[in-house]
Amino acid sequence: MNITPKITKTGNSAGVILPKAVLAHLGDEVGETLTLVVTPRGIELSVGDPDFDEQMAVAREVMARRKRALRELAK
């Protein structure tokens, strides 16, 4: 699949319109969250993982509560 989407202006931001074929390949729908990762070869776009998002929320909470301990461990 070789698709060249165009960057469009959306308010003060920019957006990319994904064709139906790309959404079907991702297995996602309009309004869902995607994950964008910068890699050495470019950008990887994938469907968000709810389990990972939940784990990251818990990790951020623990890091916020234990900030001083983590700072000491980092020395």
DSSP file (Angstrom, degrees, kcal/mol; ACC not computed):
  #  RESIDUE AA STRUCTURE BP1 BP2  ACC     N-H-->O    O-->H-N    N-H-->O    O-->H-N    TCO  KAPPA ALPHA  PHI   PSI    X-CA   Y-CA   Z-CA
    1    1 A M              0   0    0      0, 0.0     2,-0.5     0, 0.0     0, 0.0   0.000 360.0 360.0 360.0 119.6    0.0    0.0    0.0
    2    2 A N        +     0   0    0      2,-0.0     2,-0.4     0, 0.0     0, 0.0  -0.894 360.0 163.1-123.7  99.3    1.6    3.3   -1.1
    3    3 A I        -     0   0    0     -2,-0.5     0, 0.0    16,-0.0     0, 0.0  -0.943  25.1-157.7-120.0 137.4   -0.6    6.3   -0.2
    4    4 A T        -     0   0    0     -2,-0.4    -2,-0.0     2,-0.0     2,-0.0  -0.785  16.2-166.6-116.5  87.2    0.6    9.9   -0.1
    5    5 A P        -     0   0    0      0, 0.0     2,-0.4     0, 0.0    13,-0.1  -0.326  16.9-125.0 -70.9 157.4   -1.7   11.8    2.3
    6    6 A K        -     0   0    0     11,-0.2    11,-0.9    -2,-0.0     2,-0.5  -0.825  14.2-123.0-106.3 141.5   -1.6   15.6    2.2
    7    7 A I  E     -A   16   0A   0     -2,-0.4     2,-0.3     9,-0.2     9,-0.2  -0.710  34.9-171.1 -82.5 127.9   -1.0   17.8    5.3
    8    8 A T  E     -A   15   0A   0      7,-3.3     7,-3.0    -2,-0.5     2,-0.4  -0.848  25.9-107.6-120.4 156.9   -3.9   20.3    5.7
    9    9 A K  E     -A   14   0A   0     -2,-0.3     2,-0.4     5,-0.2     5,-0.2  -0.693  31.0-178.5 -84.4 131.5   -4.4   23.3    8.0
   10   10 A T  E >   -A   13   0A   0      3,-2.4     3,-2.1    -2,-0.4     2,-0.3  -0.863  61.6 -60.9-131.1  96.2   -6.8   22.8   10.8
   11   11 A G  T 3  S-     0   0    0     -2,-0.4    -1,-0.0     1,-0.3     0, 0.0  -0.509 117.8 -20.2  64.6-126.0   -7.2   25.9   12.9
   12   12 A N  T 3  S+     0   0    0     -2,-0.3    -1,-0.3    -3,-0.1     2,-0.2   0.370 134.1  64.1 -92.6   3.4   -3.8   26.7   14.3
   13   13 A S  E <  S-A   10   0A   0     -3,-2.1    -3,-2.4     0, 0.0     2,-0.3  -0.464  78.7-117.9-114.3-174.4   -2.6   23.1   13.8
   14   14 A A  E     -A    9   0A   0     -5,-0.2     2,-0.3    -2,-0.2    -5,-0.2  -0.931  26.1-170.1-125.8 153.0   -2.0   20.8   10.9
   15   15 A G  E     -A    8   0A   0     -7,-3.0    -7,-3.3    -2,-0.3     2,-0.4  -0.949  17.1-140.0-141.1 160.7   -3.7   17.5   10.2
   16   16 A V  E     -A    7   0A   0     -2,-0.3     2,-0.6    -9,-0.2    -9,-0.2  -0.988  18.6-138.5-122.1 130.0   -3.4   14.5    7.9
   17   17 A I        -     0   0    0    -11,-0.9   -11,-0.2    -2,-0.4    -2,-0.0  -0.786  17.0-149.7 -90.3 122.9   -6.5   12.9    6.3
   18   18 A L        -     0   0    0     -2,-0.6     5,-0.0   -13,-0.1    -2,-0.0  -0.808  15.0-126.5 -95.3 127.0   -6.3    9.2    6.3
   19   19 A P    >>  -     0   0    0      0, 0.0     4,-1.9     0, 0.0     3,-0.7  -0.236  26.9-106.2 -65.3 160.4   -8.1    7.3    3.5
   20   20 A K  H 3> S+     0   0    0      1,-0.2     4,-2.7     2,-0.2     5,-0.2   0.844 119.4  59.8 -56.4 -36.2  -10.6    4.6    4.3
   21   21 A A  H 3> S+     0   0    0      1,-0.2     4,-2.0     2,-0.2    -1,-0.2   0.873 105.4  47.9 -62.6 -37.1   -8.1    1.9    3.2
   22   22 A V  H <> S+     0   0    0     -3,-0.7     4,-2.4     2,-0.2    -1,-0.2   0.924 112.0  48.8 -70.1 -44.2   -5.6    3.1    5.9
   23   23 A L  H  X>S+     0   0    0     -4,-1.9     5,-2.0     1,-0.2     4,-1.5   0.904 111.5  50.3 -60.9 -40.8   -8.2    3.1    8.6
   24   24 A A  H  <5S+     0   0    0     -4,-2.7    -1,-0.2     2,-0.2    -2,-0.2   0.899 110.0  50.3 -63.7 -40.0   -9.3   -0.4    7.6
   25   25 A H  H  <5S+     0   0    0     -4,-2.0    -2,-0.2     1,-0.2    -1,-0.2   0.890 112.6  46.4 -65.1 -39.6   -5.7   -1.6    7.7
   26   26 A L  H  <5S-     0   0    0     -4,-2.4    -1,-0.2    -5,-0.1    -2,-0.2   0.740 106.1-131.1 -72.6 -22.7   -5.3   -0.1   11.2
   27   27 A G  T  <5 +     0   0    0     -4,-1.5     2,-0.2     1,-0.3    -3,-0.2   0.820  65.7 124.7  73.9  30.9   -8.6   -1.6   12.3
   28   28 A D      < -     0   0    0     -5,-2.0    -1,-0.3    -6,-0.2     2,-0.3  -0.698  49.1-142.3-119.7 169.0   -9.6    1.7   13.7
   29   29 A E    >   -     0   0    0     -2,-0.2     3,-1.9    -3,-0.1     2,-0.1  -0.814  39.6 -73.2-127.3 168.2  -12.5    4.1   13.3
   30   30 A V  T 3  S+     0   0    0     -2,-0.3     3,-0.1     1,-0.2    -1,-0.0  -0.402 119.3  27.0 -60.7 133.3  -13.0    7.8   13.2
   31   31 A G  T 3  S+     0   0    0      1,-0.4    -1,-0.2    -2,-0.1     2,-0.1   0.239  92.5 122.1  96.9 -12.5  -12.6    9.3   16.6
   32   32 A E    <   -     0   0    0     -3,-1.9     2,-0.4     1,-0.1    -1,-0.4  -0.357  65.9-106.8 -79.0 163.9  -10.3    6.6   18.0
   33   33 A T        -     0   0    0     -3,-0.1    15,-1.9    -2,-0.1     2,-0.3  -0.759  31.0-163.5 -95.6 136.2   -6.9    7.3   19.4
   34   34 A L  E     -B   47   0B   0     -2,-0.4     2,-0.5    13,-0.2    13,-0.2  -0.826  14.9-131.0-113.2 156.1   -3.7    6.4   17.4
   35   35 A T  E     -B   46   0B   0     11,-3.7    11,-2.6    -2,-0.3     2,-0.5  -0.925  17.2-161.8-108.0 131.1   -0.2    6.2   18.7
   36   36 A L  E     -B   45   0B   0     -2,-0.5     2,-0.4     9,-0.2     9,-0.2  -0.961   9.3-177.6-115.8 124.3    2.6    8.0   16.7
   37   37 A V  E     -B   44   0B   0      7,-2.7     7,-3.2    -2,-0.5     2,-0.5  -0.983  22.5-136.0-125.0 129.8    6.2    7.0   17.3
   38   38 A V  E     +B   43   0B   0     -2,-0.4     5,-0.2     5,-0.2    -2,-0.0  -0.743  31.5 178.5 -83.6 125.7    9.2    8.6   15.7
   39   39 A T  E >   -B   42   0B   0      3,-3.5     3,-1.1    -2,-0.5    -2,-0.0  -0.748  45.5-100.5-120.5 168.0   11.7    5.9   14.5
   40   40 A P  T 3  S+     0   0    0      0, 0.0     3,-0.1     0, 0.0    -2,-0.0   0.798 124.5  48.2 -59.5 -27.0   15.0    6.1   12.6
   41   41 A R  T 3  S-     0   0    0      1,-0.1     2,-0.3     0, 0.0    -3,-0.0   0.572 127.4 -83.6 -90.5  -9.2   13.2    5.3    9.4
   42   42 A G  E <  S-B   39   0B   0     -3,-1.1    -3,-3.5     2,-0.0     2,-0.4  -0.981  73.9 -21.6 148.0-134.6   10.3    7.8    9.8
   43   43 A I  E     -B   38   0B   0     -2,-0.3     2,-0.5    -5,-0.2    -5,-0.2  -0.956  45.7-153.6-121.4 134.5    7.1    7.7   11.7
   44   44 A E  E     -B   37   0B   0     -7,-3.2    -7,-2.7    -2,-0.4     2,-0.5  -0.926   9.6-165.4-107.8 127.5    5.1    4.7   12.8
   45   45 A L  E     +B   36   0B   0     -2,-0.5     2,-0.3    -9,-0.2    -9,-0.2  -0.954  19.2 159.2-114.8 124.5    1.4    5.1   13.3
   46   46 A S  E     -B   35   0B   0    -11,-2.6   -11,-3.7    -2,-0.5     2,-0.2  -0.927  45.3 -84.7-142.4 165.8   -0.5    2.4   15.2
   47   47 A V  E     -B   34   0B   0     -2,-0.3   -13,-0.2   -13,-0.2   -19,-0.0  -0.481  54.7-104.2 -69.8 137.9   -3.7    1.8   17.0
   48   48 A G        -     0   0    0    -15,-1.9    -1,-0.1    -2,-0.2     3,-0.1  -0.334  26.5-134.1 -63.6 145.2   -3.6    2.9   20.7
   49   49 A D     >  -     0   0    0      1,-0.2     4,-2.4    -3,-0.1     5,-0.2  -0.899   9.0-159.5-104.1 109.4   -3.2    0.0   23.2
   50   50 A P  H  > S+     0   0    0      0, 0.0     4,-2.1     0, 0.0     5,-0.2   0.855  92.3  53.6 -58.6 -36.2   -5.7    0.6   26.1
   51   51 A D  H  > S+     0   0    0      2,-0.2     4,-2.3     1,-0.2     5,-0.2   0.922 110.0  46.9 -64.2 -43.2   -3.6   -1.7   28.4
   52   52 A F  H  > S+     0   0    0      2,-0.2     4,-2.6     1,-0.2     5,-0.2   0.915 110.9  51.9 -64.6 -43.1   -0.5    0.2   27.8
   53   53 A D  H  X S+     0   0    0     -4,-2.4     4,-1.8     1,-0.2    -1,-0.2   0.897 111.1  47.9 -61.0 -40.3   -2.2    3.6   28.4
   54   54 A E  H  X S+     0   0    0     -4,-2.1     4,-1.9    -5,-0.2    -1,-0.2   0.909 111.4  50.0 -66.7 -42.2   -3.6    2.3   31.7
   55   55 A Q  H  X S+     0   0    0     -4,-2.3     4,-2.5     1,-0.2    -2,-0.2   0.894 110.0  50.8 -63.6 -40.0   -0.1    1.0   32.7
   56   56 A M  H  X S+     0   0    0     -4,-2.6     4,-2.6     2,-0.2    -1,-0.2   0.874 107.2  53.7 -66.5 -36.6    1.4    4.4   31.8
   57   57 A A  H  X S+     0   0    0     -4,-1.8     4,-1.8     2,-0.2    -1,-0.2   0.913 111.3  45.7 -63.1 -42.4   -1.2    6.3   33.9
   58   58 A V  H  X S+     0   0    0     -4,-1.9     4,-2.4     2,-0.2    -2,-0.2   0.916 112.3  51.2 -66.1 -43.1   -0.3    4.1   36.9
   59   59 A A  H  X S+     0   0    0     -4,-2.5     4,-2.7     1,-0.2    -2,-0.2   0.907 109.2  50.2 -61.4 -42.3    3.4    4.5   36.3
   60   60 A R  H  X S+     0   0    0     -4,-2.6     4,-2.1     2,-0.2    -1,-0.2   0.891 110.0  51.1 -63.4 -38.7    3.0    8.3   36.1
   61   61 A E  H  X S+     0   0    0     -4,-1.8     4,-2.0     2,-0.2    -2,-0.2   0.926 112.0  45.9 -63.8 -45.1    1.1    8.3   39.4
   62   62 A V  H  X S+     0   0    0     -4,-2.4     4,-2.4     1,-0.2    -2,-0.2   0.914 112.3  51.0 -64.4 -43.1    3.8    6.3   41.2
   63   63 A M  H  < S+     0   0    0     -4,-2.7    -1,-0.2     1,-0.2    -2,-0.2   0.869 110.0  50.2 -63.5 -35.9    6.6    8.5   39.8
   64   64 A A  H >< S+     0   0    0     -4,-2.1     3,-0.7    -5,-0.2    -1,-0.2   0.894 114.2  44.4 -68.6 -39.0    4.7   11.6   41.0
   65   65 A R  H 3< S+     0   0    0     -4,-2.0     3,-0.2     1,-0.2    -2,-0.2   0.846 121.3  38.3 -72.7 -34.2    4.3   10.1   44.5
   66   66 A R  T 3X S+     0   0    0     -4,-2.4     4,-2.5     1,-0.2     5,-0.2  -0.115  74.5 130.2-110.3  34.4    7.9    8.8   44.8
   67   67 A K  H <> S+     0   0    0     -3,-0.7     4,-2.1     1,-0.2    -1,-0.2   0.901  74.0  47.1 -57.5 -45.9    9.7   11.7   43.0
   68   68 A R  H  > S+     0   0    0     -3,-0.2     4,-2.2     2,-0.2    -1,-0.2   0.918 112.4  49.0 -66.0 -42.7   12.3   12.1   45.8
   69   69 A A  H  > S+     0   0    0      1,-0.2     4,-2.3     2,-0.2    -1,-0.2   0.916 112.3  48.6 -62.9 -42.3   13.1    8.4   46.0
   70   70 A L  H  X S+     0   0    0     -4,-2.5     4,-1.5     1,-0.2    -1,-0.2   0.872 108.8  53.7 -65.5 -36.3   13.5    8.1   42.3
   71   71 A R  H  < S+     0   0    0     -4,-2.1     4,-0.5    -5,-0.2    -1,-0.2   0.908 110.1  47.6 -64.3 -41.1   15.7   11.1   42.2
   72   72 A E  H >< S+     0   0    0     -4,-2.2     3,-1.1     1,-0.2    -2,-0.2   0.896 110.4  51.6 -65.8 -40.1   18.0    9.5   44.8
   73   73 A L  H 3< S+     0   0    0     -4,-2.3    -1,-0.2     1,-0.2    -2,-0.2   0.792 102.7  60.6 -66.5 -26.8   18.1    6.2   43.0
   74   74 A A  T 3<        0   0    0     -4,-1.5    -1,-0.2     1,-0.2    -2,-0.2   0.645 360.0 360.0 -76.0 -13.8   19.1    8.0   39.8
   75   75 A K    <         0   0    0     -3,-1.1    -1,-0.2    -4,-0.5    -2,-0.1   0.493 360.0 360.0 -71.5 360.0   22.3    9.3   41.4
